Amino acid sequence: MELTTAASLTTTGLTRRFGNFTAVDDVNMTVGEGEIRAVIGPNGAGKTTLFNLLTGHLRPTAGEVRLGNQVISGRRAHEVAQHGITRAFQTTNIFPSMTVHENVVTALLGVSHASLRFWTPASDHLEKAADEVLDLVGIYDQRSRQAGILAHGDQRALELAIALAPSPKILLLDEPTAGMSPYETQRSVELLRKIWRELKLTIILSEHDMEVVFGLAQQVTVLVSGRVLADGEPSAVRSNREVISAYLGGVEE
Ligand SMILES: Nc1ncnc2c1ncn2[C@@H]1O[C@H](COP(=O)(O)OP(=O)(O)OP(=O)(O)O)[C@@H](O)[C@H]1O
């Protein structure tokens, strides 16, 4: 498997208004290459809107998003994806009537060979590349099954495979463990850590489960009312008094 460097992501003055309401308010954030960053905040803090701005699903009212040195804000979602930012979970891309394998091959089609950094790079080998992705996320044995009848956990793994297929530089995960049992959550955290280690990509996740956040992320950004209340290493964020009173409540140890 050929590996690539990850990429850094920077937002400068990133702002999104809906009418008079400001959902994302002057967010300045730098996510380093190969970092795992968690974005946390209470309901309505602006996490989903921020992710939509990062993926090109929304245009900013003001400010910009840069991937490395390249400005990507203002581009359409499919262009942003081609530049190397993909997303799993909130926007499900599964075709339920196709097989698991066909779903991943479809995600690989349209990606130039040069972009298949993680997987075997040749069109004749798209099938093989799809198998590599499925093996990585642990559902290779499900490859011939119809995607729509997969168990919930396997369907989430397939969503992850589809997001990983284009060999992204940055992977965005919307609440990767939402709705999972403690056991499934633990397995997901291990899987994400393995993917991050093997592919050396940058991961940005939004998550409500603080065990997941503090177990996985190297840096945490806390959003409240669209603004960055704090960011830094998990231990610093965890003991930040403003964060505790605004959001974390009883999590202080
Ligand atoms: N298209 C829209 N039009 C108007 N208001 C919107 C729109 N999208 C989001 N908002 C508002 O922006 C605010 C931030 O919403 P957002 O979904 O980004 O928060 P969130 O942090 O993802 O919340 P949650 O954790 O509940 O998913 C909310 O008050 C929401 O009602």
The ligand as a Gaussian input file, in Angstrom:
#p B3LYP/6-31G(d) Opt

LIG

0 1
 N      -29.922000      25.998000       7.026000
 C      -30.096000      26.607000       8.203000
 N      -30.935000      27.660000       8.322000
 C      -31.107000      28.292000       9.496000
 N      -30.470000      27.958000      10.643000
 C      -29.630000      26.919000      10.588000
 C      -29.379000      26.195000       9.382000
 N      -28.476000      25.204000       9.649000
 C      -28.178000      25.313000      10.957000
 N      -28.858000      26.340000      11.527000
 C      -28.782000      26.770000      12.915000
 O      -27.414000      26.952000      13.237000
 C      -27.158000      26.518000      14.572000
 C      -26.016000      25.526000      14.568000
 O      -26.508000      24.297000      14.035000
 P      -25.548000      23.042000      13.799000
 O      -26.424000      21.962000      13.251000
 O      -24.383000      23.451000      13.019000
 O      -25.124000      22.707000      15.293000
 P      -24.440000      21.384000      15.869000
 O      -23.374000      21.838000      16.792000
 O      -24.070000      20.493000      14.755000
 O      -25.621000      20.731000      16.704000
 P      -25.877000      19.153000      17.045000
 O      -24.812000      18.747000      18.006000
 O      -27.247000      19.211000      17.667000
 O      -25.864000      18.404000      15.741000
 C      -28.466000      25.966000      15.129000
 O      -29.078000      26.954000      15.924000
 C      -29.269000      25.688000      13.881000
 O      -30.661000      25.847000      14.132000

